[in-house]
């Protein structure tokens, strides 16, 4: 037989504190700055379901700069971005030196040339922010 003292049982204080801590963590993580798969353009999450937060930032930065990133282009676009940062970090070159066409002339502000410059700028913002001071060298409109 179980004896009771007549007073209601209360959850231990530690358990109550744990619940409050978990609730606070859930709220803070919902307010975090990392993008979610739902923030990405349609098709990107399906094409790259294991996209990193850094890569997602790149995609969103590219969108803000006017470059459309799709499920079909996301892998190549990320490669363009990571290659840009690799060259800046290891190649001893500037963004202005990288942003040239086959004729060694600066990339223009239309079509694929503009899109490439937008991807380069997004890459610097997301993958190698130590070089953001070079973004104006691209002469984006």
LUMPAVO-805443 format. One line per field, with one value per residue (C-alpha): chain; x, y, z; residue in three letters; residue number from 1. Coordinates in Angstrom, 3 decimals. Example, Ala and Ser with C-alpha at 12.3 -4.5 7.8 and 13.67 -1.06 7.14 Angstrom:
BEGIN
c A_A
c1 12.300_13.670
c2 -4.500_-1.060
c3 7.800_7.140
r Ala_Ser
k 1_2
This chain:
BEGIN
c A_A_A_A_A_A_A_A_A_A_A_A_A_A_A_A_A_A_A_A_A_A_A_A_A_A_A_A_A_A_A_A_A_A_A_A_A_A_A_A_A_A_A_A_A_A_A_A_A_A_A_A_A_A_A_A_A_A_A_A_A_A_A_A_A_A_A_A_A_A_A_A_A_A_A_A_A_A_A_A_A_A_A_A_A_A_A_A_A_A_A_A_A_A_A_A_A_A_A_A_A_A_A_A_A_A_A_A_A_A_A_A_A_A_A_A_A_A_A_A_A_A_A_A_A_A_A_A_A_A_A_A_A_A_A_A_A_A_A_A_A
c1 0.000_1.246_0.948_0.339_0.683_-2.331_-0.427_-0.093_3.186_5.278_7.861_11.350_12.770_15.578_13.052_11.161_14.387_15.335_11.989_12.446_15.964_14.777_11.986_14.421_16.829_14.054_13.024_16.581_17.315_14.186_15.524_19.005_20.603_21.346_19.041_16.767_15.948_12.645_14.519_16.156_14.786_12.558_14.558_17.818_17.040_15.960_19.112_21.395_19.611_22.831_23.587_25.630_24.624_27.557_26.431_22.850_24.093_25.902_22.731_20.693_23.403_23.521_19.734_19.966_22.573_20.330_21.779_19.168_20.349_18.320_18.453_20.119_22.789_23.470_26.417_28.207_27.381_28.834_31.931_32.309_32.057_34.510_36.984_36.777_37.640_40.368_42.030_41.778_43.153_45.853_46.514_47.856_45.299_42.574_38.916_39.456_42.125_39.842_36.787_38.033_36.902_38.856_40.103_41.594_39.092_36.908_33.614_30.688_27.438_25.077_24.149_26.456_29.264_27.083_25.827_29.409_30.308_27.214_28.224_31.758_30.447_28.106_31.002_33.133_30.277_29.545_32.822_35.664_34.358_37.899_37.871_34.606_36.563_37.329_33.682_33.542_36.301_33.637_31.777_28.362_25.470
c2 0.000_3.463_6.135_9.719_12.829_14.491_17.139_17.065_15.890_18.403_17.752_18.204_21.677_20.335_18.823_22.106_23.999_21.498_22.026_25.792_25.486_23.278_25.702_28.628_26.717_25.930_29.579_30.796_28.283_29.376_32.940_31.963_33.546_30.297_29.798_26.792_24.612_26.485_29.757_28.438_28.867_26.063_23.095_23.966_21.969_18.966_19.123_19.558_18.202_18.250_21.906_23.568_26.804_28.536_27.272_28.314_31.787_31.881_30.948_33.589_36.245_35.450_35.851_39.248_40.338_39.291_35.906_33.180_29.906_26.827_23.151_22.592_25.256_25.072_22.647_24.624_27.929_26.765_25.527_28.968_30.504_28.209_28.515_32.306_32.232_29.651_31.934_34.938_33.031_31.013_32.541_35.941_37.658_40.231_39.932_42.401_40.114_37.081_38.783_38.798_37.046_34.914_38.133_39.310_42.173_42.858_40.981_43.099_43.909_41.868_38.229_35.479_37.934_39.827_36.595_35.406_38.656_38.365_34.814_36.001_38.744_36.308_33.883_36.506_37.400_33.787_31.878_34.372_37.550_38.779_39.921_41.916_45.131_43.896_43.519_47.096_46.047_44.049_47.207_45.647_47.817
c3 0.000_-0.922_1.697_0.732_2.798_1.309_-0.596_-4.371_-5.807_-7.690_-10.341_-9.034_-9.551_-11.760_-14.148_-14.362_-15.047_-17.744_-19.459_-19.370_-20.768_-23.631_-24.476_-24.500_-26.731_-29.189_-29.317_-29.840_-32.562_-34.392_-34.318_-35.537_-38.549_-40.394_-43.357_-43.528_-46.524_-46.751_-47.336_-50.500_-54.021_-55.257_-56.508_-54.735_-51.591_-53.652_-55.783_-52.768_-49.676_-47.633_-48.390_-45.652_-43.945_-45.656_-49.082_-48.363_-47.431_-50.774_-52.672_-50.839_-51.294_-55.017_-55.219_-53.472_-55.999_-58.893_-59.889_-60.127_-58.596_-59.498_-58.705_-62.068_-61.493_-57.754_-57.883_-60.617_-58.928_-55.605_-57.453_-59.047_-55.598_-53.863_-56.744_-56.517_-52.832_-53.325_-55.894_-53.573_-50.600_-52.351_-55.750_-54.805_-57.038_-56.546_-57.427_-60.269_-61.756_-61.555_-63.071_-66.653_-69.801_-72.244_-73.853_-70.514_-70.480_-67.420_-67.424_-68.575_-66.848_-69.003_-69.452_-68.244_-67.489_-65.030_-63.474_-62.975_-61.213_-59.011_-58.062_-57.283_-55.012_-53.255_-52.818_-51.138_-48.791_-47.848_-48.177_-47.698_-46.041_-45.360_-48.996_-48.998_-49.465_-53.010_-54.107_-55.492_-57.940_-59.777_-60.788_-60.285_-61.432
r Unk_Unk_Unk_Unk_Unk_Unk_Unk_Unk_Unk_Unk_Unk_Unk_Unk_Unk_Unk_Unk_Unk_Unk_Unk_Unk_Unk_Unk_Unk_Unk_Unk_Unk_Unk_Unk_Unk_Unk_Unk_Unk_Unk_Unk_Unk_Unk_Unk_Unk_Unk_Unk_Unk_Unk_Unk_Unk_Unk_Unk_Unk_Unk_Unk_Unk_Unk_Unk_Unk_Unk_Unk_Unk_Unk_Unk_Unk_Unk_Unk_Unk_Unk_Unk_Unk_Unk_Unk_Unk_Unk_Unk_Unk_Unk_Unk_Unk_Unk_Unk_Unk_Unk_Unk_Unk_Unk_Unk_Unk_Unk_Unk_Unk_Unk_Unk_Unk_Unk_Unk_Unk_Unk_Unk_Unk_Unk_Unk_Unk_Unk_Unk_Unk_Unk_Unk_Unk_Unk_Unk_Unk_Unk_Unk_Unk_Unk_Unk_Unk_Unk_Unk_Unk_Unk_Unk_Unk_Unk_Unk_Unk_Unk_Unk_Unk_Unk_Unk_Unk_Unk_Unk_Unk_Unk_Unk_Unk_Unk_Unk_Unk_Unk_Unk_Unk_Unk
k 1_2_3_4_5_6_7_8_9_10_11_12_13_14_15_16_17_18_19_20_21_22_23_24_25_26_27_28_29_30_31_32_33_34_35_36_37_38_39_40_41_42_43_44_45_46_47_48_49_50_51_52_53_54_55_56_57_58_59_60_61_62_63_64_65_66_67_68_69_70_71_72_73_74_75_76_77_78_79_80_81_82_83_84_85_86_87_88_89_90_91_92_93_94_95_96_97_98_99_100_101_102_103_104_105_106_107_108_109_110_111_112_113_114_115_116_117_118_119_120_121_122_123_124_125_126_127_128_129_130_131_132_133_134_135_136_137_138_139_140_141
